């Protein structure tokens, strides 16, 4: 595994998304309130400042990105002059103060899904919910009772949705059928991460339908088969990998964002908050852009 990019480090790196059209990787620094873009052809890193915490991204079919932020879902247009255009598509009414979006991504049908959480995870309150953004607007909560929603991913055929809760008191990954109208079916436990190293964080699906998830706090990624069997684990050179995404010209690179701990020790002093790249021997799938019509 190689260190990607430069000497730059994020506070809370999250939500890597590969643009096939641009041959570029986008991701966010949540607490840094920043959008990042790394161009594969020229290895150039660009950054844009956001007006509020920017948590999760998807590509937008009409250009730019769709993003879950503190106050709602936005369409973002990063400018060549360093400006970041932000048009709110839907406002979120959080049930409690000091909440924000967390993990999110587009499904195979072009709908944007994102979960919410209390910013203070030490409270361990299940105040978070999962929402769907589609041409009809932002849905009512579709899954509730989440502490730290994470692990969103969708099977290659779009018929199964995966979701995790990474809080230390939960640490489970669920699968659920996803109906044609975007309604999720009942949750079933796909994997119980309490018996494995790391808390379940962000995830991705490969072309074989296997589910890759970051083991936060354990410097590892786990790959599960569609049946929920642990297939293998991949070591990461920092303790807090946060989310992964397939990209590169052949979609055979696995990009991994990470979090810089509040009190870094060991390898985290130099590498916490970096973005890494691995060649796992399998390819991913192109990201489906959000379709607003």
N, C-alpha and C positions, 0 to 999 in steps of 0.2 A: 504494500500500500504506500502511495506517495502523497506527500503534502502538496496541496493544490494552491495555486495562485501566488501569493506574495507573503509579506510579513504581516498583513492585515489580520486582525482577530476581532470577532464579534463578541458582544456580551451574551446574547441569546440568539445564536444562529438557528434558523428554522426555515422550513417550507421550500426546499430546493425544487425548481421546476425547469425542465429542459424545453427550450423552444427549438423545434426542428427547423422551422423557417429561418430563424436568425442564427442557428448553430451557436446558441448562447445559453448559459445557466443563469436563472434568476433565483434569488433567495432573500430573506429578510433578517435583520437584527431587531428583534422585538423591543428590547429595552433600549437599544440605540436609536429606535424610531427611524430605521433606514431601510432602503431598498438597495440591493446589490445586483450587479449584472457582470458576468464574466464571459467574454467572447472567445470561442474556441479558435477561430482563424488567426487572431492577432494576440491572444492571451492577454487581453486588456480588461482591467477591472474598473467599473464605474459605480458610483454611489449617488443616491438621491435621499434627501432628508424628507421625512413624512411629518405631518402636523400632529400625529398621535401614534400610539403604539400600533405597529403594523405586524399582524400575526401570521397570516396565511395567504397564499397566492394560487391563482390559476391563470391560464392564458385566456384572453378574451377574443372571440371570433371577429369582433369589429375593430380590433387593434388594441394594443396595450395589454393590461392585466386586470383581472378581477381579484379583489382583496377583501379579507375580513379584518377590520380595524376595531378600535374601541367603541365607536358610536354607530357602526353599521357596515354594510357592504358597499364597496366603492369600485369604480373603474379608474384605473391609474394609467396615466400617459407620461412615461419618463421622457423628458426632453433632452436634446443634444446640448442645450445650454445649462444643464444642471437643474432645471426646474422640474417639479413633479406635479403634473395636473391630476386632480382628484375630484371626480364627480360621484356624489353619493347616489347609489342605486336604491338603497333601502336603509332605513333607520332601525336600529335594534332597541327594544325596550327591555333593558336588563331588570330582573326582579329585585336586585340588590345593588347598592353602590359598589364602586371599585371592581367592576367586572370588565372583561374584554373577551374577544374571540381568541381562540387558540389554534388548534390543528384544523386544516381544511384542504379540500381539493375538489376537482371536477370529476363527476362520474362519466361513464362511457356514453351517456346520452347528452352530455353537455350541460348538466345541472351542477351548481356549485354548492357544496356541503361544508358546513363549518360548525364547530362546537364552541361553547362559551364556558368561562370559568371565573371564579374569584381570583384576583391577582395574588392575594395572600393565601398560598396553598397550605400554610401552617394551620389555618382554621379548619381544614378538612371538611368543609361543608359541601354537600352534594347539590349545589345551586346551579350547576351547569346543565346546558341542554344542547341538543344537536338540531340544527336548522338546515333547510334546503332553500336555495335561491334559484328560481326558474323564471320563465317569462311572465308568470302570474305574480311575481314578487317574492318576498321573504315569507316562508311558511311559519305557522305556529310551531312551538317545540314538538319535535317528532320522537326524540328520545330524551328523557329527563333523568334527574338524579345522578348526574355525573359530577365528579370532583375535578378531575383534570382530563378532559376528553382528548384523545390522541388516536394514532394508528389508523386513520381513515384510509381505506384502499378499496378497490373494486376489482372483481374477477374479470378476466379477459372478455367474457361474454356479457358483462354488466349485470348479471342476475344475482350476484352476491355482494353484499357490502360488509366490510370489516371495520370494527371500531374497538378501541381499547380505552381503559382508564388507567393512567400511569401513576395515580397517587399510591403511596406506600400501603395504604389501607385497603386497596382494591387489587391492582396489578393483574387484571384479566383482559383477555382479548375475546371479543364476541364476533360471530358471524350471523348474518340475518339475510333472508331473501329480500331482494329489491324488486318490487312489482313495476310493471310498465308505467304506471302513473306516478312513480317516484315515492310510493308509500313503502316504508320498510316493514318486513314481517317480524315475527318474534325473534328475540335474541337467544342464541345458544352459545355456551362457552366453547370457543375454538381452541384456546390455549390458556392454561393457568400459569402465569409467569412467577407465581410465588415459589415455585419449585425450581426456577432457573435463575441464572445470574442476570441482574439488571431489572429495571422497571420498564414496562412497555412504553415506548415513546412513538415517534413518527415512523411511517411504514411505506412500502412500495410493493407492487406486484410485478413479477417477471413474466416473460412470454410463455413460460411453462405453467403459469397459474400459481406459482409458489409465492408465499407471503414473507417479505423481509421486514424485520422490525428492529429498531435500535433498542439495545439494552442499556438504558441510562444508568449511570453510576457504576457500570461494570465493564466499560471499555469493550463492548462487543455488539455484533449484529447477529440475529438469529434468523434462519430461513426455515419456514414451515411448509410442508406439502399442503395441497388443498384439503387433505383429510385431517390436518392439524397435527401431524407428526413432525417433530423436530428433525430436520434433515442435516443441518450443519450450523456451525457458528463461526463467525469471522472476527478476529481481533482488530480493534481500533486503537490507535496510539494516543487516546485521551479518554478520560473516565466517563465523559458525559456526551456521547453521540446523541443527536436529537431527532434527526429525520434523514431519510435517504430517498434518492430518486435516480432512475436510469437516464442516461444521456450519452452524449458523444455522437460522432457521425454514424456509428453503427449501433447506437443505443446499447452498447456493451460495457459502458463505464457506469460505475455506481458512485454517485456523489453523496457525501455524508457531511451534513452540518453538525456543529457541536456548540456546547455552552461552556463559557468560562466560569468555573466555580468562584464563589465569593472569596474563598481562601485557597487558591490553587496550591497544590503540592506536587512534587514529582514531575512527570511529563506534562501535567496541566499548566505548569508555569510557562512553558514555551508554546504548548500546542492547544491549550484550552481555547475554544472559540474559533479554531481553524476549520477550513473546509477540506475534506480529504477525498481522494478518488481511488477506487479499487477496480480491479478486473476480476469479477467473480466467476467468469466462465459461462455465464448465461446472459441473454439480452433482455431488455425491457420492452415496453410498449410506448408508442408516442402518446403524449398527453392530449386528451380531448379538450378543446377550448370551450369556455362558457358561451352558450348560445342564448342570447336574450330574446330571440324571436323564433 
